[in-house]
Amino acid sequence: MPDVHPPKRGRPGYDQRAILEIAVTAFNEFGYDATSMGVLATRLALSKAAIYHHFTSKDEVLQLALDEALNGLEGVLLESGALTGSAIDRLAYVLRGAVRILTSRLPYVTLLLRVRGNTEVERLALTRRRAFDRAVSALVIEARDEGSLRSDIDPRVVTRLLFGMVNSIAEWYRPEGPEDAGHLADDVLAVALDGLRRR
Protein backbone atom coordinates (compact mmCIF):
# COMPACT_ATOMS: atom_id res chain seq x y z
CA MET A 1 0.00 0.00 0.00
CA PRO A 2 1.47 3.42 -0.95
CA ASP A 3 2.64 5.73 1.82
CA VAL A 4 0.15 8.64 1.94
CA HIS A 5 1.27 11.84 3.67
CA PRO A 6 -1.11 14.60 4.75
CA PRO A 7 -0.56 18.02 3.17
CA LYS A 8 2.30 19.94 4.75
CA ARG A 9 1.04 22.65 7.08
CA GLY A 10 4.36 24.00 8.26
CA ARG A 11 4.45 24.93 11.93
CA PRO A 12 1.82 23.34 14.21
CA GLY A 13 -1.51 25.11 14.28
CA TYR A 14 -0.98 27.54 11.43
CA ASP A 15 -0.79 27.24 7.69
CA GLN A 16 0.05 30.15 5.41
CA ARG A 17 -3.61 31.13 5.02
CA ALA A 18 -4.25 31.26 8.76
CA ILE A 19 -1.17 33.40 9.30
CA LEU A 20 -2.24 35.70 6.46
CA GLU A 21 -5.68 36.23 7.97
CA ILE A 22 -4.27 37.12 11.38
CA ALA A 23 -1.65 39.39 9.78
CA VAL A 24 -4.33 41.27 7.83
CA THR A 25 -6.28 41.81 11.04
CA ALA A 26 -3.14 43.21 12.68
CA PHE A 27 -2.33 45.44 9.67
CA ASN A 28 -5.86 46.87 9.81
CA GLU A 29 -5.68 47.36 13.56
CA PHE A 30 -2.21 48.92 13.91
CA GLY A 31 -1.37 50.00 10.36
CA TYR A 32 1.03 48.16 8.07
CA ASP A 33 4.08 50.28 8.92
CA ALA A 34 3.52 49.91 12.68
CA THR A 35 3.04 46.12 12.51
CA SER A 36 6.44 44.46 12.78
CA MET A 37 7.13 40.78 12.35
CA GLY A 38 7.64 40.78 16.12
CA VAL A 39 4.08 42.05 16.60
CA LEU A 40 2.82 39.30 14.29
CA ALA A 41 4.87 36.68 16.14
CA THR A 42 3.35 37.80 19.45
CA ARG A 43 -0.17 37.85 17.99
CA LEU A 44 0.32 34.33 16.61
CA ALA A 45 2.25 33.02 19.63
CA LEU A 46 4.93 31.86 17.19
CA SER A 47 8.56 32.68 16.69
CA LYS A 48 9.53 35.01 13.85
CA ALA A 49 11.36 32.04 12.32
CA ALA A 50 8.07 30.15 12.17
CA ILE A 51 6.48 33.00 10.23
CA TYR A 52 9.48 33.13 7.88
CA HIS A 53 8.86 29.45 7.21
CA HIS A 54 5.74 30.59 5.33
CA PHE A 55 6.69 34.09 4.10
CA THR A 56 9.99 35.59 2.99
CA SER A 57 9.15 39.06 4.33
CA LYS A 58 6.43 41.31 5.70
CA ASP A 59 6.12 42.77 2.20
CA GLU A 60 5.22 39.32 0.87
CA VAL A 61 2.46 39.05 3.48
CA LEU A 62 1.15 42.43 2.36
CA GLN A 63 1.35 41.50 -1.32
CA LEU A 64 -0.64 38.30 -0.83
CA ALA A 65 -3.23 40.20 1.20
CA LEU A 66 -3.63 42.93 -1.41
CA ASP A 67 -3.75 40.32 -4.20
CA GLU A 68 -6.72 38.75 -2.41
CA ALA A 69 -8.67 41.99 -2.76
CA LEU A 70 -7.42 43.03 -6.19
CA ASN A 71 -7.78 39.62 -7.83
CA GLY A 72 -11.40 39.59 -6.71
CA LEU A 73 -12.15 43.04 -8.09
CA GLU A 74 -10.29 42.42 -11.35
CA GLY A 75 -12.07 39.09 -11.68
CA VAL A 76 -15.44 40.83 -11.66
CA LEU A 77 -14.41 42.72 -14.81
CA LEU A 78 -13.79 39.40 -16.58
CA GLU A 79 -17.13 37.79 -15.74
CA SER A 80 -19.68 37.52 -18.55
CA GLY A 81 -22.06 39.97 -16.86
CA ALA A 82 -19.38 42.65 -17.08
CA LEU A 83 -18.64 41.91 -20.73
CA THR A 84 -22.03 41.53 -22.42
CA GLY A 85 -25.19 43.58 -22.56
CA SER A 86 -25.84 47.29 -22.40
CA ALA A 87 -23.31 49.53 -20.69
CA ILE A 88 -25.74 50.34 -17.88
CA ASP A 89 -26.31 46.64 -17.22
CA ARG A 90 -22.57 45.98 -17.24
CA LEU A 91 -21.99 48.92 -14.88
CA ALA A 92 -24.66 47.60 -12.52
CA TYR A 93 -23.08 44.15 -12.65
CA VAL A 94 -19.63 45.49 -11.82
CA LEU A 95 -20.95 47.59 -8.93
CA ARG A 96 -22.82 44.58 -7.57
CA GLY A 97 -19.66 42.51 -7.96
CA ALA A 98 -17.57 45.14 -6.16
CA VAL A 99 -19.99 45.03 -3.22
CA ARG A 100 -19.84 41.23 -3.26
CA ILE A 101 -16.05 41.22 -3.14
CA LEU A 102 -15.95 43.90 -0.47
CA THR A 103 -18.36 42.05 1.82
CA SER A 104 -16.87 38.59 1.26
CA ARG A 105 -13.23 39.74 1.56
CA LEU A 106 -13.82 42.62 3.95
CA PRO A 107 -10.48 42.64 5.84
CA TYR A 108 -8.50 42.41 2.60
CA VAL A 109 -10.43 45.19 0.83
CA THR A 110 -10.23 47.32 3.98
CA LEU A 111 -6.45 46.93 3.88
CA LEU A 112 -6.40 47.83 0.18
CA LEU A 113 -8.38 51.00 0.85
CA ARG A 114 -5.81 52.06 3.48
CA VAL A 115 -2.77 51.63 1.23
CA ARG A 116 -0.91 54.92 0.68
CA GLY A 117 1.95 53.93 -1.60
CA ASN A 118 4.76 53.90 0.96
CA THR A 119 6.35 50.72 -0.42
CA GLU A 120 6.82 49.19 -3.85
CA VAL A 121 4.15 46.57 -3.04
CA GLU A 122 1.71 49.35 -2.14
CA ARG A 123 2.52 51.34 -5.26
CA LEU A 124 1.87 48.33 -7.49
CA ALA A 125 -1.42 47.72 -5.68
CA LEU A 126 -2.46 51.34 -6.21
CA THR A 127 -1.64 51.04 -9.92
CA ARG A 128 -3.92 48.00 -10.18
CA ARG A 129 -6.65 49.73 -8.19
CA ARG A 130 -6.51 52.78 -10.47
CA ALA A 131 -6.83 50.49 -13.51
CA PHE A 132 -10.00 49.02 -11.97
CA ASP A 133 -11.31 52.54 -11.33
CA ARG A 134 -10.61 53.50 -14.95
CA ALA A 135 -12.51 50.46 -16.20
CA VAL A 136 -15.55 51.49 -14.17
CA SER A 137 -15.20 55.09 -15.34
CA ALA A 138 -15.18 53.86 -18.95
CA LEU A 139 -18.45 52.02 -18.28
CA VAL A 140 -19.97 55.21 -16.84
CA ILE A 141 -18.99 57.11 -19.99
CA GLU A 142 -20.32 54.35 -22.22
CA ALA A 143 -23.61 54.26 -20.31
CA ARG A 144 -23.92 58.03 -20.67
CA ASP A 145 -23.14 57.87 -24.39
CA GLU A 146 -25.73 55.15 -24.97
CA GLY A 147 -28.31 57.42 -23.31
CA SER A 148 -28.80 55.36 -20.13
CA LEU A 149 -27.26 57.86 -17.71
CA ARG A 150 -27.73 61.58 -17.34
CA SER A 151 -25.33 63.64 -19.43
CA ASP A 152 -25.33 66.70 -17.13
CA ILE A 153 -23.00 65.13 -14.54
CA ASP A 154 -19.28 64.75 -15.20
CA PRO A 155 -18.46 61.01 -15.51
CA ARG A 156 -15.33 61.52 -13.38
CA VAL A 157 -17.48 62.90 -10.58
CA VAL A 158 -19.95 60.04 -11.00
CA THR A 159 -17.14 57.50 -10.75
CA ARG A 160 -15.73 59.12 -7.60
CA LEU A 161 -19.16 59.23 -5.98
CA LEU A 162 -19.87 55.60 -6.87
CA PHE A 163 -16.57 54.45 -5.39
CA GLY A 164 -17.03 56.70 -2.38
CA MET A 165 -20.32 54.99 -1.62
CA VAL A 166 -19.09 51.43 -2.26
CA ASN A 167 -15.80 51.93 -0.41
CA SER A 168 -17.54 53.46 2.62
CA ILE A 169 -19.16 50.06 3.22
CA ALA A 170 -15.79 48.87 4.55
CA GLU A 171 -16.11 51.32 7.44
CA TRP A 172 -19.43 50.09 8.81
CA TYR A 173 -20.42 46.74 7.30
CA ARG A 174 -20.12 43.73 9.61
CA PRO A 175 -20.77 40.22 8.26
CA GLU A 176 -22.50 39.27 11.51
CA GLY A 177 -24.71 42.38 11.38
CA PRO A 178 -28.30 42.72 10.16
CA GLU A 179 -27.43 43.81 6.60
CA ASP A 180 -27.53 40.96 4.11
CA ALA A 181 -24.78 41.33 1.49
CA GLY A 182 -27.17 40.66 -1.40
CA HIS A 183 -29.69 43.24 -0.22
CA LEU A 184 -26.86 45.67 0.42
CA ALA A 185 -25.86 45.42 -3.25
CA ASP A 186 -29.49 46.07 -4.26
CA ASP A 187 -29.56 49.15 -2.05
CA VAL A 188 -26.29 50.45 -3.48
CA LEU A 189 -27.59 50.06 -7.03
CA ALA A 190 -30.88 51.74 -6.17
CA VAL A 191 -29.18 54.73 -4.58
CA ALA A 192 -26.33 54.92 -7.09
CA LEU A 193 -28.10 54.40 -10.37
CA ASP A 194 -31.70 55.51 -9.91
CA GLY A 195 -30.61 59.11 -9.44
CA LEU A 196 -28.25 58.87 -12.39
CA ARG A 197 -30.57 57.24 -14.89
CA ARG A 198 -31.88 59.39 -17.67
CA ARG A 199 -35.62 59.94 -17.27
C-alpha positions as CSV (number, residue, x, y, z in Angstrom):
1,M,0.0,0.0,0.0
2,P,1.5,3.4,-0.9
3,D,2.6,5.7,1.8
4,V,0.2,8.6,1.9
5,H,1.3,11.8,3.7
6,P,-1.1,14.6,4.7
7,P,-0.6,18.0,3.2
8,K,2.3,19.9,4.8
9,R,1.0,22.6,7.1
10,G,4.4,24.0,8.3
11,R,4.4,24.9,11.9
12,P,1.8,23.3,14.2
13,G,-1.5,25.1,14.3
14,Y,-1.0,27.5,11.4
15,D,-0.8,27.2,7.7
16,Q,0.0,30.2,5.4
17,R,-3.6,31.1,5.0
18,A,-4.2,31.3,8.8
19,I,-1.2,33.4,9.3
20,L,-2.2,35.7,6.5
21,E,-5.7,36.2,8.0
22,I,-4.3,37.1,11.4
23,A,-1.7,39.4,9.8
24,V,-4.3,41.3,7.8
25,T,-6.3,41.8,11.0
26,A,-3.1,43.2,12.7
27,F,-2.3,45.4,9.7
28,N,-5.9,46.9,9.8
29,E,-5.7,47.4,13.6
30,F,-2.2,48.9,13.9
31,G,-1.4,50.0,10.4
32,Y,1.0,48.2,8.1
33,D,4.1,50.3,8.9
34,A,3.5,49.9,12.7
35,T,3.0,46.1,12.5
36,S,6.4,44.5,12.8
37,M,7.1,40.8,12.4
38,G,7.6,40.8,16.1
39,V,4.1,42.0,16.6
40,L,2.8,39.3,14.3
41,A,4.9,36.7,16.1
42,T,3.4,37.8,19.4
43,R,-0.2,37.8,18.0
44,L,0.3,34.3,16.6
45,A,2.3,33.0,19.6
46,L,4.9,31.9,17.2
47,S,8.6,32.7,16.7
48,K,9.5,35.0,13.8
49,A,11.4,32.0,12.3
50,A,8.1,30.1,12.2
51,I,6.5,33.0,10.2
52,Y,9.5,33.1,7.9
53,H,8.9,29.4,7.2
54,H,5.7,30.6,5.3
55,F,6.7,34.1,4.1
56,T,10.0,35.6,3.0
57,S,9.1,39.1,4.3
58,K,6.4,41.3,5.7
59,D,6.1,42.8,2.2
60,E,5.2,39.3,0.9
61,V,2.5,39.0,3.5
62,L,1.1,42.4,2.4
63,Q,1.4,41.5,-1.3
64,L,-0.6,38.3,-0.8
65,A,-3.2,40.2,1.2
66,L,-3.6,42.9,-1.4
67,D,-3.7,40.3,-4.2
68,E,-6.7,38.7,-2.4
69,A,-8.7,42.0,-2.8
70,L,-7.4,43.0,-6.2
71,N,-7.8,39.6,-7.8
72,G,-11.4,39.6,-6.7
73,L,-12.2,43.0,-8.1
74,E,-10.3,42.4,-11.3
75,G,-12.1,39.1,-11.7
76,V,-15.4,40.8,-11.7
77,L,-14.4,42.7,-14.8
78,L,-13.8,39.4,-16.6
79,E,-17.1,37.8,-15.7
80,S,-19.7,37.5,-18.5
81,G,-22.1,40.0,-16.9
82,A,-19.4,42.6,-17.1
83,L,-18.6,41.9,-20.7
84,T,-22.0,41.5,-22.4
85,G,-25.2,43.6,-22.6
86,S,-25.8,47.3,-22.4
87,A,-23.3,49.5,-20.7
88,I,-25.7,50.3,-17.9
89,D,-26.3,46.6,-17.2
90,R,-22.6,46.0,-17.2
91,L,-22.0,48.9,-14.9
92,A,-24.7,47.6,-12.5
93,Y,-23.1,44.1,-12.7
94,V,-19.6,45.5,-11.8
95,L,-21.0,47.6,-8.9
96,R,-22.8,44.6,-7.6
97,G,-19.7,42.5,-8.0
98,A,-17.6,45.1,-6.2
99,V,-20.0,45.0,-3.2
100,R,-19.8,41.2,-3.3
101,I,-16.0,41.2,-3.1
102,L,-16.0,43.9,-0.5
103,T,-18.4,42.1,1.8
104,S,-16.9,38.6,1.3
105,R,-13.2,39.7,1.6
106,L,-13.8,42.6,3.9
107,P,-10.5,42.6,5.8
108,Y,-8.5,42.4,2.6
109,V,-10.4,45.2,0.8
110,T,-10.2,47.3,4.0
111,L,-6.5,46.9,3.9
112,L,-6.4,47.8,0.2
113,L,-8.4,51.0,0.9
114,R,-5.8,52.1,3.5
115,V,-2.8,51.6,1.2
116,R,-0.9,54.9,0.7
117,G,2.0,53.9,-1.6
118,N,4.8,53.9,1.0
119,T,6.3,50.7,-0.4
120,E,6.8,49.2,-3.9
121,V,4.2,46.6,-3.0
122,E,1.7,49.3,-2.1
123,R,2.5,51.3,-5.3
124,L,1.9,48.3,-7.5
125,A,-1.4,47.7,-5.7
126,L,-2.5,51.3,-6.2
127,T,-1.6,51.0,-9.9
128,R,-3.9,48.0,-10.2
129,R,-6.6,49.7,-8.2
130,R,-6.5,52.8,-10.5
131,A,-6.8,50.5,-13.5
132,F,-10.0,49.0,-12.0
133,D,-11.3,52.5,-11.3
134,R,-10.6,53.5,-15.0
135,A,-12.5,50.5,-16.2
136,V,-15.6,51.5,-14.2
137,S,-15.2,55.1,-15.3
138,A,-15.2,53.9,-19.0
139,L,-18.5,52.0,-18.3
140,V,-20.0,55.2,-16.8
141,I,-19.0,57.1,-20.0
142,E,-20.3,54.4,-22.2
143,A,-23.6,54.3,-20.3
144,R,-23.9,58.0,-20.7
145,D,-23.1,57.9,-24.4
146,E,-25.7,55.2,-25.0
147,G,-28.3,57.4,-23.3
148,S,-28.8,55.4,-20.1
149,L,-27.3,57.9,-17.7
150,R,-27.7,61.6,-17.3
151,S,-25.3,63.6,-19.4
152,D,-25.3,66.7,-17.1
153,I,-23.0,65.1,-14.5
154,D,-19.3,64.8,-15.2
155,P,-18.5,61.0,-15.5
156,R,-15.3,61.5,-13.4
157,V,-17.5,62.9,-10.6
158,V,-20.0,60.0,-11.0
159,T,-17.1,57.5,-10.8
160,R,-15.7,59.1,-7.6
161,L,-19.2,59.2,-6.0
162,L,-19.9,55.6,-6.9
163,F,-16.6,54.4,-5.4
164,G,-17.0,56.7,-2.4
165,M,-20.3,55.0,-1.6
166,V,-19.1,51.4,-2.3
167,N,-15.8,51.9,-0.4
168,S,-17.5,53.5,2.6
169,I,-19.2,50.1,3.2
170,A,-15.8,48.9,4.5
171,E,-16.1,51.3,7.4
172,W,-19.4,50.1,8.8
173,Y,-20.4,46.7,7.3
174,R,-20.1,43.7,9.6
175,P,-20.8,40.2,8.3
176,E,-22.5,39.3,11.5
177,G,-24.7,42.4,11.4
178,P,-28.3,42.7,10.2
179,E,-27.4,43.8,6.6
180,D,-27.5,41.0,4.1
181,A,-24.8,41.3,1.5
182,G,-27.2,40.7,-1.4
183,H,-29.7,43.2,-0.2
184,L,-26.9,45.7,0.4
185,A,-25.9,45.4,-3.3
186,D,-29.5,46.1,-4.3
187,D,-29.6,49.2,-2.0
188,V,-26.3,50.5,-3.5
189,L,-27.6,50.1,-7.0
190,A,-30.9,51.7,-6.2
191,V,-29.2,54.7,-4.6
192,A,-26.3,54.9,-7.1
193,L,-28.1,54.4,-10.4
194,D,-31.7,55.5,-9.9
195,G,-30.6,59.1,-9.4
196,L,-28.3,58.9,-12.4
197,R,-30.6,57.2,-14.9
198,R,-31.9,59.4,-17.7
199,R,-35.6,59.9,-17.3
